């Protein structure tokens, strides 16, 4: 811990900071990136808040609850230098969804949902250096965007982390705008056809390059 300068933010401070963006934490589709995520203190609390929104919307519909819980987890991204932190963060996020499902419906999260969650979290929570934009193997960090389409379908597109940040630092055109202004649309490094959200792991080899 000393060698890497790790400082884990205590839960009280995490909640105080997230309260400043409480509305975004309650949106199932709002995306969060923690560039030094540690074992996930921030991301796990964001997920808990998102799952409260899922509960409100789908308390009596298990299938829709499971879909939106997967989408909530898919909106969270993290980078950390240490492999054990990355693994623990992934496991904590998965366990939070599994526990919430058990508390809501009195039974275990279905294996299909566990499988797709593990796949998504393996792509969203990565080992690497956020400052150099490189993964632990020296390749560029790439994140997947998971966009729901027509109910049960999800569209996956992969983007280079460096490309997104370089634009944010230097470009005059914003990535996002609520005011109808022109926005920058990043070019994906991989583009996948839409598929049922539970089939996302199976679509890994079926992609189209833009």
Buried (B, 14 or more C-beta within 10 A) or exposed (E): EEEEEBEEEEEEEBBEEBEEEEEBBBBBEBBBBBBBBBBBBBBBBBBBBBBBBBBEEBEEEBEBBBBBBBBBBBBBBBBBBBEEBBBBBBBBBBEBBBEBBEEBBEEEBBEBBBBBBBBBBEBBBBBBBBEEBBBBEEEBBBBBBBEBEEEBBBBBBBBBBBBBBEBEEEEEEBEEEEEEEEEBEBEBBBBBEBBBBBEBBEBEEEBEEE
